[in-house]
Amino acid sequence: MRGFTPELLAPAGNLASAFAALDAGADAVYAGLGKFNARERGENFTLDEMLGVIEYAHSKSRKVYLTLNTLIKENELDAVAEQVAQLYGALPDAVLVQDIGVARMLREYFPELTLHASTQMGIHNQPGLELAAELGFKRVVLERQLTLPDIARLAEKSPVELEVFIHGALCCSLSGECLFSSWSGGYSGNRGKCKQPCRRRFFSREGNGFFFSTADLCTMEMIPELKRLGIASLKIEGRLKQADYVYNTVRAYRKVLDAEELNKKVLGEARALLADGCGRKWSDGFYSEESMRKLIQFKSLGASGIPCGRISDVGVNGFGFTATRRVHLGDRVRLQPSSGDEGPSMTITKMFVNDAAATVASAGDYCFIPCDKPVEYKALVYKIGQAAALPAVKNLPVPRKKIDIEVRVGAKEFYAVAVNTVPRFEFRCELDLQEAVNRALTAEQLTSELAWRSNPEYASGSISAEIGGDYFWPLSEIKKVRKQLWGEVEAALNAGSISWIDPGAVRLERFRASELSRPRLVPEPAVLETVAVTPHSAVPGNPKARRASSIFSYSKKIDEIILPDFCPPEKIGALKKMILRAVEEGFCRFRATALYHFKLLSEFDGLEIVTGDPLPVCNSLAAYELQELGACQVQAHVELEKAALEKLIEGSPLRVELYRFGRIPILSTRAQIPAEGEIKDARGNKYMVVKEKGTGLTRLYSAKVLSIPRLPGAADFYDLTNAHWGAKELSEFNFSTELV
């Protein structure tokens, strides 16, 4: 296992988890603030905490990635920009993004920030990677439903760094496409508030079970192969988990990564560290076809944690149960209803064993725990975190103001200018550099050597370097120049001859000024309609409406061809041929339902490209980005409420289309689902499980048909592929309620 070692990336849902991860050996952590991240239900960080953690990590030569990986509504763009501006001076090492409008904002107004494409963007094939590179992303977190052969194929020619998940909980649905929680109650997984309805019990004609509850991922045996493929970063899931889980999981994978040989001894020691990790049954996830077939253990309650007993007594002040394993004061438990719905969680702060106050209960002891939360009789008690000796949470360092500089190096002169001081500080010194015989000085080496952290109030920030030739510059001489440069900067700051300017505030002001002057679309008065049909669909009521159909089943009567949202790497060649054939047959209007389609369609001239579900468009910046990629119309994200839709229509540079009628997939997966046809949940809600031939995916649809009113200025889309005009059970989804 010698040679290239990937980055080990750990979750940090709070300060304790961040320090636990870094102390356990993580190279980087990913973390979010209270809003606009995919784990808003977690504890997350305050602004000061995030600034302090970044400062601390950088002092240890570790990295912090900011999670900004949710979909953003039009009226939230300014708040997102403000949040980024507040952190901009601290220079987080990258920002994980789902919304392409946010990616555009960061690229244009905060260009020094490195962009990582979140797994929520659903990038899963070579055209997707190529487009990500063109959009300015340095790294892509791959779709979690790719096999190892898929990843190997992509790693050969990827134009960007690749990151994959190696451990933790798995979503049943394709990343970024799940609407299950949102449809079930308005809590969107795309907005960080998933209520995990996929973990519930469902009922079918053949029986009942947890049809969408996946096992957890554990990839220790795969680490050598991932290293061989050159995967840049190995990611542990778990920002909702406690510090003890993070600490032990990082230690386990650090042991595997650093081992000279992955033998039984190393694996045994690593697995021992994971043994108390309070997760579900381990699996290979989606990394093999065989594992996909076994990933759903539908007969088992899909709860995470270590089972510790079943509640036998419920009182006004707490609950009692007979422990089946050791339970300790300070452990964190969840009380899991048999339905699979999410139960209440709590940390044990007081407990009684056989009517006496105690700190520990052993297997067989009757344990009573005081609790003021609603408790279900016969609910299972799961340990989801345990009292453990962890490294202490450190005092956070005070964030320093960062001085950004631009550097030019020539054979005879070194020149630096501080770009965020007033007046701009300039520094020059003479050089006498020789041509390099072997290794020439690189910009990366120079910026690293020029870093400055010795002042308690100021430090170096962004350093950009331009080197005018292939020079040899001894390290000792660079250090002398660094000392002189920052010594003069420090003296000027102390003397008050220069003043520091917050670079984030400057860029926020530019963003706001630019947004106010953006051109807006003046809607045409005519109403445009598109109807998606199958060969057996009823003829749409409006004879002028366009007819759209899947590329897998279109006919000459079709005006628009819908492209598949998912196409694994080995099938891209076949899809390209299908598109070419359609173009040669005279079709010129295509519906892009995923970002990778824009790369495929860019090979052809004169095409009309419109977007559709599940490609999300929630804000005007996303519409601008898609316009530059070639779109002439965008479909608003189906989760948005009326007010958000109206704001999008008002701000978009392109005509906005509404998905007004039809059954949308609320979950799509490559996993083998142990049910087909009609199913229902414990509340009586009905769904349909459909196995799709064209994509090979299994889709979950609600029995209710989405139907929303027309809005002025918007085009209309009616989907008859899984619905008919006379449907009785209708739903407005989130249209009349605010999406949270």
N, C-alpha and C positions, 0 to 999 in steps of 0.2 A: 504493500500500500504506500510505498514511498513515492516521491514525485509531487505532482500537483495536489494541493489540498484546498478544497472549496471553503468558502466562508460558511461558518456555522451561525445561522440567524435565529434568534430566539424571540418569543413574544414577551411584551412587557405591558400588562394591563394596569399596573400601578408602580409606585416607587419601589416597593419591596421586591416585586418581580424583576424590575430592571436591574437592581443591584444583585439579586440572586443569579440572574442570567450572566451578568458580567463576571461575577466572582466564580461562577462555575466553569467559565471558559468560553462563553459566546464571543464571537468576533464582532457581532452587531446585534442590536435589538430593534424591533419595530414597535412603535407606540403612537397613540393618538391623543388629541385633546377631547374635550367633552362633546364636541359636535363635529359632524362631517367625517366620521370614520366608520368603518364597517363593524365596529363593536361598540356602538354608542351605549349599549346596555351595560357595559362594563364600567369599572371605576374610573379608568383613564387618568389623565394628567391635567393639572392646572397649567396655565401659561408659565408661571414661575418655576414649577417643577420641571416642565419640559426644557426650559432654558438651562436649568441647573444640571439636568441629566445629560444634555448635549455637551455642556462644558466639562462635566466629569468624565464622560466617555472619551472625549477628545484628549483629555489629559492622560488617558491610559492607552491612547492610539487605537481606540475602538470606535465604532460607528453607531449612529442613531438614524433610523429612517422614519420619517413622519408619515403616518397613514392619513391620507385625504381621499380615501377610496370608496366614496359613495356618490350617488347621483344627486345633482344640485339643481334646485329649482331657480327660475329666473330671479326671483326676489331675494335669493340667498347669495348671489354672486358677489355682491359688495362685502358681505360678512366673511365669505371665504377669502377674498383678497385681503381684507383687514387681518384675518388670522395668520395668513402667510406672511404679511408684512411684519407682524409682531415677532415672528420667528426668523425672519430673513437674515437679520444681523448675526444670529447664532450659527448660521450655515449648517442646518441638518444635512447629513451626507446624501440623502435622496428623499424624494417625496413619491409615495405610492399613490397612483391615480386610477380611478375607474372612468370618470366622466371626461370625454374628449374635449368638452368645453373648458373644463378646469385645466386640462393639459395645455390647451391653447393659451389660456391666461398666464400660466407659469412660464411657458416658452417665450411669450412676447414681453411680459412685464417683470418677470423675476428670472432672467436668463441664466444666472449663475447657479440656480438650483438644478440638481440632477433629477431626471424623470425616470421612474420605474413604472411600467405598466402592471397594474394589479391583476391578479388572477381573475378579478371580477370583469375585466375587459374581454375575457374568454378567448384569448389568442391561442390558436392550436394548430396552425399549419405554416408552411413556408411563406406564402403570400402575406399572411398576417404579421409575421416577423419582419418582413421587408417593409411593410407599411409602417410598422411601429418605429423602425429605424428612421424612415423618412419624416415621421412626426416628431422626432427629437428624443425618443426614448433610448436610454443607454442599456436598460435591462427589461426583460419581460418575465413576469411570473407566469409560467405556463398554466393553461387550463388543467385542472386536476384530473380530468377524465381521459388523459393520454396514457397509452401503454409505454413500457420501456422501449420497445421497438420504434414507436412513434417518436419518442424523445431522441433516440439515437439518430433517427433520420433527420430530425431538425437540427441537432447539434453539429452535424457535418458542415452545414452551410449557413448557420445562423449569423446574421449581421449584427446581432446584439448579444449581450450576456443573457444567460438563461438561469432562472431560479425555479426550483421545484420544492414541493412539500415532501417532507420525509417522515413526519410523525404527527399524530393528533387526530382530532375528529374530522370526519368527512361529510360534506353535503351530498345528498343524493342527486341533486340537480346539477346540470351544467352551470358553471360559474357565471354569475350575473344574469341568469335567465329565470331564477326562481321567483314566482309570484305567489307561492302557496300561503305564506304568512300574511302577505298583504291582502290577498283575496279572502282569507279567513277572518280578518278583523282589522285591516288597515295598518298593521305593523310590518313595514317593508324590510325585507332582508337586504334590499339594495340601498337602504338608508340606515343600516346598522341596528335594526330593531327586530330581528327575526325571532318569532315565538316558537319556532321549531314544531310546526304541526306535522312534519314528516315523522316525528317520533311517536305519534299517537297510534292507537289500535284502530284498524279498519276492518270492515266486514264485507264479505263477498258470498256468492252462492256456494262456493266450495269451502267456506270456513272463514275464520277471522285471523288476524295477525298484524304484525308491525311491518307493513308491506314496503315502506320507504325508509326504514331505519337502518343505516349502514353501520358496519363495524368500524373500529378505529384503524388508522394507518400506523404501521411500524415497519421500517425498511432497513433494519440493521444489516441484513445480508446483502442488500443492494448497494451499499455505500461504495465498495470497490468499483462496481460498474459505473456508478454516477461520477466517481472521480476520473475513471478512464475516459468518459465522454466529455470531460472538461466542463461540467456544470458549475457555474460560478458560485452559486449560493444554495445551501441546503436549509430549508425553512421548517421550523417547528411551529405547529399551530397551537393556540391556547391563550389568547389574550383575556379570556374569561376565567382562566384557571388561576389558582393561588400560587404563591411564591415557592412552596415546597415542591409542587409539580414541576415548575420551570427549572428549579435548581437541580433536581434529580435527573430530569430528562436531558438537560444540557450536559451534565456530567457524563451521562451514559453515552451520548453521541460524540462527545469530545474524546472519550476513551476509544471509541471505535475509529474515529477519524485519525487519531494520532498513533494508533497501533501499527507496528511494522508489518504485522501479519494478522488478518482477521481469523483467529483460530477459536476453538471451543472455549478456551479459558477466557479470552477477551469477551466473547459473546455472553458467556455465563455471568461475568462480572457486570457487564453493561445491563443485561436483563434483570439482574438483581436490583440495580438502581431504579429500574422502571417498575418493579414489582408492586410498589405502593403508590403508583402514579394515578390511581383512582380514575381510570378510563374504562372504555368498553373492551370487548374482545378484540385482539389484534388481527390485522389482515394485511394483505399486499395491496389493498385499495384497488385502484383502477389500473395498476401497472401491468396486469396480465389479463388475458381473456378469461382464463380459468377463475381468477379472483373475482372478476366482474360477475361471474355466474353465482358465486357463493357470498357476495358482499352483503346481501340482505339476509340476516338471520331472523326470518319473520316470526318464528315461534318464541323468540326471546324478547323481553321488555327492553327497548332500546335506550335504557338509561345509562348514564355514565357514573362511575364510582364503584366503590367496594360495598357489596351488600352486608349490612350489619344486623338486620332483624326486620320484623314486621310489627307495626303498632297494634297493640292489643287493648290499650286503654287510652281514652281521650277525655281529658278534663278541662275545666275552664282555665286552669293555670299551666297546662302542659300535657305531655303524653308519655306513655310508658310502653316498653317493649323488652323482650328477652334478647339479650345480645348474642349474636352468633359468632362474633369475633371481638377483639379488643377495641374499646372506645375510650378516648382520653379527653379530658378537659382541654379545650383549645382546638379540638378537631372541628372541621366544618362538615355539616351533613345536609342532605336534601331529602325531603319527605315526598316520595314518588307515588302518585296515584296509579292505580292499575290501568287506567285509560291510556297512560303514556303521556298525558298532558304534563306540562312543566309544573312541578310542585315547589313549595317554598323552601328556601335555603336559609341556614343559620349557622353561626359559630356557637359551640357549646361553651357557655360561660359559667354554668352551674349544673350539677347533676347529683342524683341520689341513687345509691345502690342499696337495695334492701332497706329503704327508708332512712339511710344514713348518708350525710354529705360525703362525697367521694371525688377523687380526681381521675379514677380509672374504673372501667367496668370490663371484666373478663368474659369470655364466652360462657354462656349459661347463667350469667347474672341478670337479675331483673333491674332495669335502669329506667329512672324517671327523669325527664328533662323539662324544666320550666320553659314555657313558650307562650307568646301572645299572638302567634299567627294561626290562621285557620288550618286545621289538621284533619285529614281524612282517615277514618277508621280503616284499619288493615293496610294502610299505605306502607310501602317498603322504605326502610331507612338506609340511605346510601351515604357512605363516607366519601366526600369529594375533595377533602383537603385534611391534612393531619398536623397536629402539633409537632413541630420538629425544630431542632436547633439549626438555625439558618444564620448566615453572615448578617451582622447588624446593618441596618439601613444607615448609610453615612450621612453626615451633614452635607447638604448640597453646596457646591461652590457658588459664589456670586458670579453671575454671567458677566463677562467683560465686553466692552464695546470693541467691535472689530474694525480694524483699519484695512480697507481694500486697496491693493496696489497693482499697478501694471508695470512690468519690467521689460526692458530691452537690453540685450547683451550683444555687443559687437567685439571685434578683435581688440579694439582700443578703448572701449568705453562701456561702463555699466550705467544705466539710467533707470530710475524708478520714480513713479508719481503716485501719490495717494489720491484716489479718485473720490473719496468721501470726506474730504476735509475742506474747510474754507479759511483762507485761500488754499488751493491745491498745493500740497507739499511736494517739492521736487528734490531729487537727490542724484548727484552724478559723482562718479569717480573714474580715474583712469585705469585701464587694463592693458595687459600685454599677453594676449592669449595666443597659443600656438595651435596649428591644425592637429586634430586627434589622429593618432596612429591606429588605435584599436577602438575603444569605446568613447564616443563623443558625448558630451554633456547633453542631456535631454531636458525639455521643459518640465517634465514631471519631477526629475531629480532636483532641479533648481528650485521649484516651488516648495518642495519638501524641506530643503536645506534652509530656505529663507523664512520658515515659520518662526513666529515670535510669541512667547507666552510668559515672559519673565515679569511683566508689569501686572500688578493686582487689578488695575482698572481697564487696561487696554490690551489687545492682542491682535495678531495678524488675522485678517479675514480671508476674503477671496484674493488669491495671487495668480495673475495671468502672466505668462512669460513668453517672450518672443526671442529666439536665438538666431542670430544672423549668419550662422555657419556651423561647421563641424569642429568644435573647439574642445581642447582639453583644459579643464580648470580644476586645479587641486582642491580637494575638500577643505583643507586648512585655509586656503585663500578665500574660499566662499564664506567661511565662518567669520573671517575678518571683516569682509564687506557687510555681512548680515549684522554684526555687532555695531559697525559704524552707522549703517542705515537706520536701524531701530533706535540707536542712541540719540541720533539727531531728531527722529520723530518724537521720542519721549521728551526731549528737552523743549521742543517747540510746543508740545501739548501743555507741559508744565508752565511754560512762560506765557501761555495764552496767545501766542502768535498764530496758531492755527486752532480751529475748532472742529470737533467731530460732527458729522451729519449722519443721522439714522438712514441707512440706505433703503430700509423697508418702507419708511414713511415717504421717501421720494418716489419710489416705484408705485406705491399705493395712490399717490396724487396723480401720477401719469395715467394709471389705469382708470381712475374716476373721470379724468378729463377726456380721455379717449372714448369711454363708453357713452358719455353724453353727446358726442358728436358723430356716433355711428349712424349710417343711413338705415332707415327702416323700410320695410316693404309696404307699398300701398296696394292693398288687396283689390283684385279684380272683382267686379260685382257678380260674375257668373259662378254658379255652384258646379264644382267638378266632382264626379263620382267615379270610383273604381270598385268593382265587385270581384272578389276572389271566388273562383268556381272550380269544380271538378268536372270531369266529363259527364257526370250524372246530375249536376246541379240544375235547379230551376233557372229559367231565363230571367235576368234581372228586370225589375219594373221599368227602369228608365232606358229606353233604346239607345240613348246617347252615352250611356255609361261605358267606361272601359271595362273589358273583361280581363282578369288576370288569372294565371294558373302556374302551378309548380313546374319547374324545368323537367321534372320527372314525368309529367302527364299533360303536356300542353297540346293544343291542336291549332289548325290554321285560323280558327275563329277567335283566337286569343290576341289581345292587344299588348299585353304586358306579361313578362316571364318573371316568376318569383324564384330567387336563388336560395339554396339551403343554408340555414344558420350554422350547421355543423358539417364539416367535411374533413375527415382525418387525413394525415399527410399522404398516405398511400393512394388516396382516391382523388387527389387534386388534379392529376393528369387527366383522369376520366371526365371530371367536371369541366376542365378547360375545353376538351373536345366537344362536350355538349353545348357549351356557350358558343363556340366557333360555328357549330352546325346551325344553331338558332340564328346567329347573325347572318350566315350565308343564306338562310331561308327568308331573310328580310325583316326579322324582328329587331327593333331598335330601342325598345323601352324595357328596362330591367329594374326589378325591385331588389335592393341590397338589404339583407336582413342581418348582415355581420360586416365588420370593418374590412375583412380580407377580400370581400367582393370588389372593393374599389381598386385594389391592385390587379385583380383578374380583368376587370373591365377597362382598365387604363390602356390596354393593348389595342383597343378599337376606337375609331373616330366616329363622331356623329351619334353617339348613343344618348338616350335620355335615361338618367338614373334617378330613381326615387328611393326613399328608405322605408322600411317597415319593421314591425315587431319581429324579433326581439331586440333589434338595434335601438338603444335608448337615446332619445333626444328630449332633454328636459329644459334646456336654456338656449338663448340666442347664440352664445359662443360656440356651442356644439353645432348649431345650424351653420354658422360662419365657417367652421372647420370643414363640415361636409360639403358646403358650397365650393370651397377651394379644391376639394377632392373630386368634384364633378357632379355633385347632386343638384337637381333642379327643384326638388321638393322633399320635405322631410315629414315623417309621421311622428306625431307627439308620442312620448312614452305613455303606455296604456295605464300606468298607475296614477297619473297626475289628476288632481281634482280640478274643478271648473276654474277657480281663480288662477291656478298655476297655468292651465291651458290658455286662458285669455292673455296672461302676461307673456307667454311664449309666442302666441300669435302676433301680439303687438310688437315684440322686439325682434322677431326673426327676419333675416334678410331673404328668406325663401318662403314660399307658400307652405303652410302647415296643414297636414292632413290629420284627421281624427279617426281612430279605429272606433266606429260607431256601433257596429253590430257584428256579433260572431262569438265563437268559442276560442279563447286564447289558451295556449298551453300554459298551465301554471307550474309545471315541473317537467323537465326533459332530462333523460338520463341514458347512459350506456349500460347501466347495471341491469341485471336480469330481475325483473319485478315478478314476484310469485303470485300475480293476479292479473286478470284481463277482463275487460268489459266493465260492467257497472259495479261500483263499490260504494260504501257509505261509512261515515264516521259515527262515533257514539252519540253525536248530537243530531243525527239524521240527515246531515248534508250529503248529497249524492255527487259522485264523480265517475268519470270514465277513464279507464286505462286502455290506451291504444298503442299497439306496436306498429311503428311506421316502417314501411319497406324502403322508401327512397333513401333515408338517412341512416336507417338501422337503429334509430332511437326509440325509446318508449316514452310516450307523452301522457301526462295527466291533465284531463280537462274537467271543468265543473259541469254538472248537469245544467246549471243555469247559463243562459246566454247573456253575454255582455250587450247592453243596449243603452246608449246615452243620447241626449238631445243634440241637435245641430247647434253649432256656434257660428256667429257671423264671421266671415272672412276665411273660414277654414274649408278645405276640401274634405270629402267624405269617403270612408273606406268601409265596405260591407264584406264580411267574410262568410261565404256559404260553404266552405270546404268541410266544416263540421257542424253546421247549423242550418236551419231552414226558416223561411220568413214567418211561418206560423207558430214559432216556439212560444210556449205559454209561460215557462219559468224564466224570468228575466232578472238581470241585476245591473245596477249602475256602477258597480265596483266602488271606486273611491270618488266618483264624480261629484257627489253632493256632500262629501265629508273631507276634511283636510288630511292629506297623506302625511303620516309621521314617520 
